[in-house]
Amino acid sequence: MVQSHPTTTINSGAAWLSNKYAKCIDEAIEAASQELRSLSLKIHENPELGLKEFKAHAWLTEYLVSKGFTVGKSAALELETAFIAQFGDPGSKLVIGLCSEYDALPLSKPGSTEQTTSHACAHNLIAISGVAAALGLQAVIRQFNLPAQIKLFGTPSEEQDYGKVTMLNAGDFDGVDVCMMLHGANADVIYTPFLALEKVTVEFFGKASHASTTPWEGINALDAAMQVYTGIALMRQQMKPDQRVHGIIEVGGQASNIIPQYTKSLYRVRAPKDAQVQELKKRVNAIFKAAARSTGCEVKFHWDGHLQDILTNEQLVMKFEKWMNTQGLRYASKAQQQSKLSGSTDMGNITHAIPGIHPMFNIINLEGVDAPSGGLHTVEFATAAATPVAHTATLRASKALAMTGVECILDPEFLRRVKQEFASHDD
């Protein structure tokens, strides 16, 4: 078992601790460090797939209640493992939103076909980062009697079912002024280049026949599925470098001596902006239809899981950067950060509905040096998510996120600029 008592103190510098609000946040989060570490490790050592995060949900909500938060359910009642934790004046006109994730994902063991469930995206750290930032904001609101409310959203199944989108559509985020979250990575990035995404299920229906005695009587659904796979592979030659189409054949037939009468494939289309995803969809749809025509199969395809790109609020992210700077971190240029292509997240949809940010923090080292970890969703990254360094990095970023929320409370003019920038964005 990983040691559960890391040193979390960072050489913050006078600019950090000389600010009374930052000092309050620092003390509150450091006081909870060992409890947060224990919570993180319990979630890490008991990984649960999306919509099944019952242990993580119980541990997080019980802890938040013990810290004085009121915990309720999502309006999306089908999300059993979602929650909304609140603190502050419920009548306050200012609501700061934070998000925690805690689902794990399936991962193949190295050199094996066996699958395991793992926190290879470090959602154990995302879980406690939201809690830590909420504790920091809570301490400031209490100590300085500030007129604001915190809402920490426990958002299930980010990896597969996009719980934030379901919660957003159910109205859970209504009335929230800004919404922020953090994500562990192998680099420090505040201008997160998450891609817009939409996924599709495509099914082909043919006719079964004996593959040896009467193959000419069959209509081969696997031929259609393979034409799609090949067509998409060839299409990539004319795709831009920052666009992605990838997928699998989930059902390829029933037996090798039967002409397959049914196949099912799953694909995901990604691009930096949603409009580009919609253009790629048209090209992929044409490939589906062409494969059906050329093989004589019937085709059905269904698009869902629409994720938008991250709309980073520059006003908010500059404040976050300032408070990370005062703790000793320096970022690469905006252009360099945006060159680091990433995956996709349901937080993108939130940032198109509410002013928000989604900084990534390096869990491998504290020096701001990109780590060649092989990327997220690997066994190595899952191991890194349980290290003392990762915990330290999580708390550092959580403190800066909490101070970004405090800036919104203390400075109405700043909050006005945040909302003005958001309103000026043209989707």
ZADRENBA-475019 format. One record per residue (C-alpha): residue in one letter; x, z, y; residue number from 1. Coordinates in steps of 0.02 Angstrom, whole numbers, plus 50000, padded with zeros to 5 digits. Example, Ala and Ser with C-alpha at 12.3 -4.5 7.8 and 13.67 -1.06 7.14 Angstrom:
ZADRENBA-475019
resn|x|z|y|resi
A|50615|50390|49775|1 $
S|50684|50357|49947|2 $
END
This chain:
ZADRENBA-475019
resn|x|z|y|resi
M|50000|50000|50000|1 $
V|50060|49960|50176|2 $
Q|50112|50109|50280|3 $
S|49966|50164|50387|4 $
H|50065|50250|50525|5 $
P|50154|50118|50629|6 $
T|50227|50149|50800|7 $
T|50110|50064|50923|8 $
T|50195|50108|51087|9 $
I|50264|49956|51179|10 $
N|50379|49958|51330|11 $
S|50236|49919|51448|12 $
G|50328|49938|51611|13 $
A|50278|50024|51771|14 $
A|50153|49889|51821|15 $
W|50045|49930|51670|16 $
L|50042|50119|51666|17 $
S|50044|50141|51856|18 $
N|49867|50069|51861|19 $
K|49746|50213|51832|20 $
Y|49621|50105|51737|21 $
A|49755|50029|51626|22 $
K|49825|50202|51594|23 $
C|49653|50264|51543|24 $
I|49632|50116|51424|25 $
D|49807|50140|51354|26 $
E|49777|50323|51317|27 $
A|49607|50292|51237|28 $
I|49667|50153|51122|29 $
E|49828|50244|51076|30 $
A|49728|50400|51034|31 $
A|49624|50297|50912|32 $
S|49771|50198|50843|33 $
Q|49784|50283|50673|34 $
E|49596|50277|50647|35 $
L|49595|50091|50692|36 $
R|49742|50060|50575|37 $
S|49651|50146|50433|38 $
L|49495|50043|50469|39 $
S|49596|49882|50473|40 $
L|49681|49918|50307|41 $
K|49518|49965|50221|42 $
I|49442|49799|50273|43 $
H|49602|49706|50225|44 $
E|49609|49787|50053|45 $
N|49424|49757|50019|46 $
P|49399|49574|50072|47 $
E|49218|49514|50072|48 $
L|49154|49337|50092|49 $
G|49035|49289|50233|50 $
L|48862|49369|50232|51 $
K|48926|49491|50099|52 $
E|49029|49601|50216|53 $
F|48931|49758|50172|54 $
K|49079|49877|50161|55 $
A|49158|49814|50322|56 $
H|48990|49825|50410|57 $
A|48965|50004|50354|58 $
W|49140|50060|50401|59 $
L|49135|49979|50573|60 $
T|48961|50039|50620|61 $
E|48991|50216|50558|62 $
Y|49150|50225|50660|63 $
L|49067|50159|50817|64 $
V|48924|50283|50801|65 $
S|49053|50424|50783|66 $
K|49128|50365|50949|67 $
G|48965|50374|51044|68 $
F|48902|50195|51028|69 $
T|48722|50153|50988|70 $
V|48717|50028|50846|71 $
G|48572|49911|50813|72 $
K|48533|49754|50714|73 $
S|48539|49573|50764|74 $
A|48377|49486|50807|75 $
A|48429|49363|50672|76 $
L|48366|49474|50531|77 $
E|48434|49357|50397|78 $
L|48609|49414|50449|79 $
E|48611|49581|50359|80 $
T|48792|49614|50403|81 $
A|48777|49581|50590|82 $
F|48767|49722|50716|83 $
I|48764|49755|50904|84 $
A|48851|49914|50966|85 $
Q|48810|49969|51143|86 $
F|48879|50094|51267|87 $
G|48841|50125|51449|88 $
D|48689|50118|51559|89 $
P|48560|50009|51470|90 $
G|48485|49970|51641|91 $
S|48649|49906|51709|92 $
K|48648|49730|51779|93 $
L|48826|49701|51716|94 $
V|48854|49679|51529|95 $
I|49026|49647|51455|96 $
G|49018|49566|51283|97 $
L|49151|49579|51147|98 $
C|49155|49508|50971|99 $
S|49221|49569|50805|100 $
E|49235|49467|50646|101 $
Y|49265|49540|50472|102 $
D|49231|49408|50340|103 $
A|49366|49352|50220|104 $
L|49389|49182|50139|105 $
P|49425|49109|49966|106 $
L|49607|49064|49940|107 $
S|49700|48987|49792|108 $
K|49843|49089|49723|109 $
P|50013|49002|49739|110 $
G|50051|48897|49585|111 $
S|49881|48932|49510|112 $
T|49705|48861|49507|113 $
E|49636|49037|49514|114 $
Q|49549|49085|49675|115 $
T|49550|49252|49760|116 $
T|49465|49323|49914|117 $
S|49584|49363|50055|118 $
H|49601|49404|50240|119 $
A|49710|49251|50266|120 $
C|49635|49228|50439|121 $
A|49670|49408|50489|122 $
H|49488|49452|50522|123 $
N|49530|49632|50484|124 $
L|49628|49627|50647|125 $
I|49489|49536|50740|126 $
A|49372|49674|50683|127 $
I|49477|49815|50757|128 $
S|49525|49716|50912|129 $
G|49343|49712|50966|130 $
V|49324|49896|50927|131 $
A|49486|49941|51018|132 $
A|49437|49844|51175|133 $
A|49266|49926|51171|134 $
L|49346|50099|51159|135 $
G|49458|50058|51307|136 $
L|49313|49999|51413|137 $
Q|49210|50148|51360|138 $
A|49346|50268|51419|139 $
V|49354|50186|51590|140 $
I|49165|50182|51612|141 $
R|49157|50367|51566|142 $
Q|49304|50429|51668|143 $
F|49265|50330|51826|144 $
N|49075|50325|51809|145 $
L|49069|50135|51821|146 $
P|48900|50044|51821|147 $
A|48917|49932|51669|148 $
Q|48866|49914|51489|149 $
I|48972|49861|51339|150 $
K|48900|49761|51196|151 $
L|49011|49737|51044|152 $
F|48940|49603|50930|153 $
G|48981|49615|50745|154 $
T|48973|49432|50695|155 $
P|48971|49391|50509|156 $
S|49030|49238|50414|157 $
E|49130|49147|50547|158 $
E|49221|49051|50411|159 $
Q|49069|48971|50331|160 $
D|48899|49010|50405|161 $
Y|48942|49024|50590|162 $
G|48856|49189|50621|163 $
K|48883|49186|50809|164 $
V|48781|49026|50825|165 $
T|48638|49106|50729|166 $
M|48648|49262|50838|167 $
L|48658|49157|50997|168 $
N|48504|49057|50947|169 $
A|48412|49219|50906|170 $
G|48440|49284|51083|171 $
D|48567|49421|51044|172 $
F|48683|49366|51185|173 $
D|48547|49352|51317|174 $
G|48591|49450|51474|175 $
V|48778|49459|51436|176 $
D|48884|49416|51589|177 $
V|49049|49377|51502|178 $
C|49096|49375|51318|179 $
M|49273|49388|51250|180 $
M|49365|49405|51085|181 $
L|49539|49398|51011|182 $
H|49613|49310|50860|183 $
G|49776|49344|50767|184 $
A|49891|49194|50745|185 $
N|50075|49146|50727|186 $
A|50091|49112|50914|187 $
D|50032|49184|51080|188 $
V|49905|49063|51155|189 $
I|49779|49095|51293|190 $
Y|49724|48914|51318|191 $
T|49660|48898|51141|192 $
P|49642|48717|51083|193 $
F|49503|48746|50957|194 $
L|49415|48587|50901|195 $
A|49231|48544|50906|196 $
L|49163|48520|50730|197 $
E|49014|48460|50632|198 $
K|48999|48460|50443|199 $
V|48902|48344|50330|200 $
T|48840|48343|50151|201 $
V|48824|48168|50075|202 $
E|48737|48134|49910|203 $
F|48730|47972|49811|204 $
F|48596|47936|49681|205 $
G|48630|47804|49549|206 $
K|48580|47776|49369|207 $
A|48658|47852|49214|208 $
S|48714|47746|49067|209 $
H|48834|47759|48921|210 $
A|49005|47720|48993|211 $
S|49063|47628|48835|212 $
T|48913|47544|48756|213 $
T|48810|47491|48908|214 $
P|48905|47524|49071|215 $
W|48823|47372|49152|216 $
E|48656|47462|49147|217 $
G|48720|47603|49258|218 $
I|48731|47622|49445|219 $
N|48888|47723|49478|220 $
A|48867|47861|49607|221 $
L|49050|47908|49589|222 $
D|49102|47734|49644|223 $
A|49003|47763|49804|224 $
A|49083|47934|49831|225 $
M|49256|47859|49804|226 $
Q|49220|47718|49925|227 $
V|49176|47849|50056|228 $
Y|49335|47947|50020|229 $
T|49440|47789|50033|230 $
G|49346|47725|50185|231 $
I|49377|47886|50279|232 $
A|49561|47883|50228|233 $
L|49578|47707|50298|234 $
M|49481|47753|50456|235 $
R|49613|47884|50496|236 $
Q|49733|47745|50542|237 $
Q|49625|47708|50694|238 $
M|49587|47889|50738|239 $
K|49673|47982|50879|240 $
P|49808|48108|50827|241 $
D|49701|48256|50879|242 $
Q|49549|48204|50777|243 $
R|49513|48256|50599|244 $
V|49397|48205|50456|245 $
H|49425|48293|50291|246 $
G|49324|48338|50138|247 $
I|49301|48354|49951|248 $
I|49195|48282|49811|249 $
E|49103|48437|49754|250 $
V|49003|48354|49613|251 $
G|49083|48198|49537|252 $
G|48983|48174|49378|253 $
Q|48929|48262|49220|254 $
A|49038|48189|49081|255 $
S|49177|48060|49069|256 $
N|49078|47951|48949|257 $
I|48924|47941|49062|258 $
I|48910|47832|49216|259 $
P|48883|47963|49352|260 $
Q|48707|47957|49421|261 $
Y|48735|48090|49555|262 $
T|48878|48145|49668|263 $
K|48890|48267|49812|264 $
S|49029|48270|49941|265 $
L|49066|48384|50088|266 $
Y|49156|48327|50246|267 $
R|49201|48403|50414|268 $
V|49229|48303|50573|269 $
R|49334|48381|50712|270 $
A|49394|48328|50884|271 $
P|49446|48414|51046|272 $
K|49277|48379|51128|273 $
D|49101|48371|51059|274 $
A|49073|48195|51127|275 $
Q|49219|48134|51020|276 $
V|49142|48216|50867|277 $
Q|48980|48121|50898|278 $
E|49075|47956|50906|279 $
L|49166|47995|50743|280 $
K|49000|48038|50662|281 $
K|48936|47862|50696|282 $
R|49087|47787|50608|283 $
V|49072|47906|50459|284 $
N|48885|47869|50444|285 $
A|48926|47683|50435|286 $
I|49045|47718|50291|287 $
F|48909|47814|50197|288 $
K|48785|47672|50217|289 $
A|48911|47538|50170|290 $
A|48957|47630|50010|291 $
A|48773|47641|49962|292 $
R|48744|47456|49994|293 $
S|48897|47398|49898|294 $
T|48860|47504|49743|295 $
G|48670|47495|49741|296 $
C|48652|47683|49758|297 $
E|48533|47778|49866|298 $
V|48615|47892|49994|299 $
K|48561|48050|50082|300 $
F|48668|48139|50210|301 $
H|48636|48294|50314|302 $
W|48737|48352|50465|303 $
D|48739|48535|50515|304 $
G|48857|48674|50568|305 $
H|48883|48607|50743|306 $
L|49027|48700|50828|307 $
Q|49081|48666|51005|308 $
D|49257|48672|51073|309 $
I|49318|48827|51164|310 $
L|49276|48821|51349|311 $
T|49412|48936|51417|312 $
N|49363|49018|51580|313 $
E|49518|49003|51689|314 $
Q|49472|49150|51799|315 $
L|49456|49267|51650|316 $
V|49607|49202|51558|317 $
M|49720|49222|51711|318 $
K|49672|49406|51719|319 $
F|49706|49425|51533|320 $
E|49875|49341|51557|321 $
K|49916|49457|51701|322 $
W|49883|49611|51596|323 $
M|49982|49542|51449|324 $
N|50125|49504|51569|325 $
T|50127|49685|51628|326 $
Q|50152|49734|51445|327 $
G|50305|49624|51430|328 $
L|50238|49459|51361|329 $
R|50267|49288|51439|330 $
Y|50170|49133|51388|331 $
A|50224|48952|51369|332 $
S|50151|48826|51491|333 $
K|49969|48779|51479|334 $
A|50015|48604|51418|335 $
Q|50127|48675|51282|336 $
Q|49991|48794|51224|337 $
Q|49860|48657|51218|338 $
S|49976|48549|51112|339 $
K|49957|48672|50969|340 $
L|49807|48600|50879|341 $
S|49701|48731|50795|342 $
G|49547|48747|50687|343 $
S|49368|48774|50744|344 $
T|49265|48929|50781|345 $
D|49086|48978|50817|346 $
M|49152|49068|50972|347 $
G|49156|48895|51050|348 $
N|48967|48894|51059|349 $
I|48968|49063|51145|350 $
T|49090|49001|51279|351 $
H|48973|48856|51319|352 $
A|48829|48980|51343|353 $
I|48920|49123|51430|354 $
P|49086|49132|51525|355 $
G|49216|49179|51395|356 $
I|49391|49175|51325|357 $
H|49468|49176|51151|358 $
P|49655|49217|51163|359 $
M|49765|49205|51009|360 $
F|49900|49337|50985|361 $
N|50056|49328|50877|362 $
I|50046|49450|50731|363 $
I|50220|49405|50665|364 $
N|50325|49466|50812|365 $
L|50304|49543|50984|366 $
E|50427|49433|51077|367 $
G|50314|49284|51109|368 $
V|50412|49175|50987|369 $
D|50311|49054|50881|370 $
A|50329|49105|50699|371 $
P|50348|48972|50562|372 $
S|50228|49063|50448|373 $
G|50152|48908|50369|374 $
G|49996|48933|50473|375 $
L|49836|49030|50447|376 $
H|49735|49029|50286|377 $
T|49890|49061|50181|378 $
V|49944|49203|50067|379 $
E|50089|49237|50186|380 $
F|49973|49256|50336|381 $
A|49859|49373|50237|382 $
T|50011|49482|50200|383 $
A|50063|49480|50384|384 $
A|49888|49538|50435|385 $
A|49922|49709|50358|386 $
T|50093|49743|50436|387 $
P|50131|49875|50569|388 $
V|50190|49737|50688|389 $
A|50020|49652|50673|390 $
H|49933|49815|50715|391 $
T|50044|49841|50867|392 $
A|50010|49664|50927|393 $
T|49823|49690|50904|394 $
L|49819|49846|51011|395 $
R|49924|49766|51147|396 $
A|49805|49619|51162|397 $
S|49653|49734|51151|398 $
K|49715|49833|51300|399 $
A|49732|49675|51404|400 $
L|49559|49618|51351|401 $
A|49485|49785|51401|402 $
M|49570|49773|51572|403 $
T|49499|49598|51594|404 $
G|49327|49675|51570|405 $
V|49368|49812|51695|406 $
E|49415|49678|51824|407 $
C|49239|49606|51805|408 $
I|49164|49778|51839|409 $
L|49274|49826|51985|410 $
D|49276|49661|52079|411 $
P|49106|49577|52109|412 $
E|49193|49434|52200|413 $
F|49301|49401|52047|414 $
L|49148|49401|51935|415 $
R|49063|49281|52055|416 $
R|49212|49161|52036|417 $
V|49202|49178|51847|418 $
K|49020|49128|51847|419 $
Q|49045|48992|51977|420 $
E|49180|48911|51871|421 $
F|49066|48920|51719|422 $
A|48919|48844|51813|423 $
S|49027|48702|51877|424 $
H|49071|48645|51701|425 $
D|48984|48486|51648|426 $
D|48946|48481|51461|427 $
END
